[in-house]
Amino acid sequence: MDDFFTPVSTTYRKGKDELAAVELERAVPKKSLVSTVVTSLDEAVEILKNQPDYDSLISTLKFYCDNAASITGKPSPQTAAVVHLLVAEITPNYWTLLLESSPLSSDGFIARDSDAGLLLRCLSNVTGLNAILAHIKSLVAESRQRRKDVPSQDIHLHLQIFLDLTAALLKRPDSIQQIWTRSVQTLPDAAMRKMQLQTLSGLLASSRVLSTASEASAVIGTDKVKDATKFIIDGAEYVKWLAFNIATWAGVSSTEVDFRACFDVLQRSLSLGYQSILVKALINELLLKSDSNPATFVQLCFQQPATFKKIMQILLDYLAQKFLSSVSIQDASENKIVTSVAGIINVLVKDDAARKLFLVSWCTASSGAGLGDTIGIRRAVLAALATDKDLITLVLEKSLNQFGDQLYIKHAAILQQEVHTQILLLSAGYVSRLSPIRLTMLVRSGAYMSSISNRIASTQERTRILGMVVGESLSCLVDKGKNKLDFHMDEMETEEIEALKSLTGIYDSTGPFDDLLASAQSIKPALSAVPFQKQTAKPRKNRPVPKASTIANLPKAIIEELNSSDDEDDSLVPYAKGSDPEDSDDDAELVQRNKVKPPVYIRDLITYFRDSENYDKQKLALQTAPTLVRRKANYGTEVKDHAEELAGILVGLQDKFELEDFGETQLEGMVALIVAQPQSMAPWFARTFFEGDYSLSQRTAILISIGLAAREVAGFDTGTFKSSANFPSRQLPEKIQQLYLEANKEQAQQTSGNSLKALPANAIESMSQALTADFLAPVAATAADSATGPDILKLQSFTARYKRKTSAKPRVRAIPNTTASLLAQSFFSPLTAHFQVALRSSRRVVLNPAMLALYLQTLGIIVNSAGPTTLSLPQMTSELWDLLLGVRVHVLEDRGALRGWLVAMAALLQVNGDNMRGLCEAHGRNIFETREWVGGVFERIRGDDSGGEENDVKMLAAGVLIRLGEAVEKYQALLLGDMANFS
């Protein structure tokens, strides 16, 4: 039996005394082999390698900070080792502890001499920042390589620590200047300084910090990032911080080397994609502050011609939008704001001929002169140029040559021509005062005579009127008495034309701009208002203690219960216990009794929208906005005063809480704004579509809102919230109202057009389908008639269709079509004018196939909404046809864009259906060119009976070809010359 028990292993246990002695020996800490007083860099490396205690770490950090100039001035392997150990070993273990023992300074930053401040000072150099970003990248890569079932809390915690460290390192307004001083300026060799400067620019200004931090925040979750750290993961806030640091650095720079380094960082920063935000922040810090020095701005921003042009263009746009948006063309008196803005421009360009020539080019360029801005910025620029007689004369000469150019007259957008006409008249007024002989010679020249003749000979009414305005205005400056030119036309006696003529009498001077400094506010990054948070856990919100009610102190009433059970009637059914929806929750503490009330003023609506963290306010503001804007449209100036601010909020609104029908209600709010203020808001939305920094979905919403607003202004569609927006005081009682509405209900249904009950997924697409159906209906009817047999058999069906068609035709209104001119000037012209400017820019977002298709359909809807009775139809036809022929190359490769092109062409032909003869006379060559190109499209596309987008495109192409073919066949005698020239 003993053989069955074989020992596997043998263990000898020590006695209790021996075990206690061993444990006591282990508990005694080893004596530190290195003294806590650090005297060399090698000792610092050894201490950091051996897991130092708190006192040894602080002593090492103090040694490094006290000798930072000599250490960073001579890069060595020991320096790299110290930085690596501080980042990889010390920061993950000690950062939270260092923060707890470090007080904050009065400005909310970590004190420089605190324990955490010592660590930040050790890493405030190019090597330290580079090591931090490299470590974050390694953590992100490790997190992605782990399997999904393996927890990553440790990596997430480390990423949070290093994001906080990076933010604390860069948070100060002089962070870049400190890094430059400690790691670049102290280097003895110029080549090393250049290399380190390039590394610094690459880290801060080439999105290295921004991209790395954003990548790390995506791993741990943006909601877990502290508020004080979010500026390094948000592009706009990061650029504001960058601009504030550059401005601080430039303010303390004194040498050419410092300004050159600062400019290198600025130049790299312009490539981050936030040029406008960056330059505007620099303008506020270096130009529009009470203690600012314009010379610093000039020395920093105008070192290279290319950078100067970018910054100067943004500067002019910013000054126009911030200070001169209220200056109208009717205001012909001297304006203090215009004088102050002219003073700023004059200070920036007065000592440099190249900068002055840029202003001349800005005034006379084919896509310049502040298109979309008020006349105030043009007055300011010309006032600055008027200090030089030769320059203002050069502006007038170039403007006159461009004004009479036939290609410019035919192809330039009418809104652009009006802007250049203002430049011409303003410059002519200055030249008449500075050099009247020179103006007389220009007016008597043959070039001027031919310019006016070309204008008057134009087939477009607006073009002719501008020519007559210039002719009469310049004649008043040169001629006297009966020799003054006067066309004696009613069109020349309107208020708008009189305001244009008065531009020659405007004289603005250049003055000090102290008034602008008082009104301008410095745009500091949002991080400056957020103190650095030491705690990592979110603070617990304490529920407010309710105040003691005064009723509790009153004597309690004595309630006597009477037993009335004998008198109860069994037939009486007691009420069910009331149930308040707010009390449905079991926990009484979670019941929300402080309901948010709907806003009744526009400013309150804006306040609700700005509170982006409050779900109730966001939902209520979104639901209330369309009705409130429509209700306040014709009462007071609330909507007019806050329209642009509210429009900017609506366009940039994000569906943070995933609200129901968010997109539709947002669109309704934008449509309500445009309908309430069409003359100002339609051009604003058009300009925002091209120049705003928005996503494709937001730009799509802008185009849809413009198209819907155009239909509503024209009277075709009514918004969902229109009926509920009327004040109750303007409504009759319901019973009496029915007496008046019953008789007109049937007529209203016939003349109101399609009622827009709710916004579909793409309202522009729905309206395009309706438009194309109307366009193709005659073609389909003709095809059906030709396929049904002899004409004698079709007489009855044709007569029935004719009667049905004529009975449904609405009666022509006897009132003048004033909305058509509004659609042409405020909706159509801004869209076409900004499109021509966008084609010449580097960011041609509108050429995205989906965006281009929607844009072309929107133009077609606006032209169709204006109708055939608008006086501006020839001008709109010319601009739209030229635009369509110009974008043919961009729509060939995409079926959606091609369909949008054909929809716009169909709308153009349909609205000119009653004037095809005039269309053939004015645009004969365009007819043949369009017919040939659409014919090629029709041959290349394969259509079938299964439907789909390709079949729709082929049908539209066939409809356009048939319409053009009918016009050519009917008016071929008029088109013989164009036919010969084209062939």
Buried (B, 14 or more C-beta within 10 A) or exposed (E): EEEEEEEEEEEEEEEEEEEEEEEEEEEEEEEEEBEBEBEEBEBBBBBBEEEBEEEBBBBBBBBBBEBBEEBBBEBEEBBEBBBBBBBBBBBBEBBBEBBEEBEBBEEBBBBBEBBBBBBBBBBBBBBBBBBBBBBBBEBBEEBEEEEEEEEBEEBBBBBBBBBBBBBBBBBBBBBBBBBBBBBBBBBEEEEEBBBBBBBBBBBBBBBBBBBBBBBBBEBBEEEBBBEBBBBBBBBBBBBBBBBBBBBBBBBEBEEEBBBBBBBBBBBBBBEBBBBBBBBBBBBBBBBBBEEBEBEBBBBBBBBEEEBBBBBBBBBBBBBBBBBBBEBEBEBBEEBEBBBBBBBBBBBBBEEEEEBBEBBBEBBBBBBBBBBBBBBBBBBBBBBBBBBBBEBBBBBBBBBBBBBBBEEBBBBBBBBBBBBBBBBBBBBBBBBBBBBEEBBBEBBEEEEBEEBBEBBBEBBBBBBBBBBBBBBBBBBBBBEEEEEEBEBEEEBBEEEEBEBBBBBBBBBBEBBEBEBBBEEBEEBBBBBBEBBBBBEEEEEEEEEEEEEEEEEEEEEEEEEEEEEEEEEEEEEEEEEEEEEEEEEEEEEEEEEEEEEBEBBEEBEBBBEBBEEBEBEBBBBBBBBBBBBBBBBBBEEEEBBBEBBBBBBBBBBBBEEEBEBEEBBBBBBBBBBBBBBBBBEBBBBBBBBBBBBBBBEEEBBBBBBBBBBBBBBBBBBBBBBBBBEEBEEEEEEEEEEEEEEEEEEEEEEEEEEEBEEBEEBEEEBBBBBBEBBBEEBBEBBEEEEEBEEEEEEEEBEEEEEEBEEEEEEEEEEEEEEEBEBBBBBBBBBBBBBBBBBBBBBEEEEBBBBBBEBBBBBBBBBBBBBBBBBBEBBBBBBBBBBBBBBBBEBBEBBBEBBBBBBBBBBBBBBBBBBBEEBBEBBBBBBBBBBBBBBEBBBEBBEEBEBEEEEEEBBBBBBBBBBBBBBBEBBBEEBEEBBEEBBEEBE
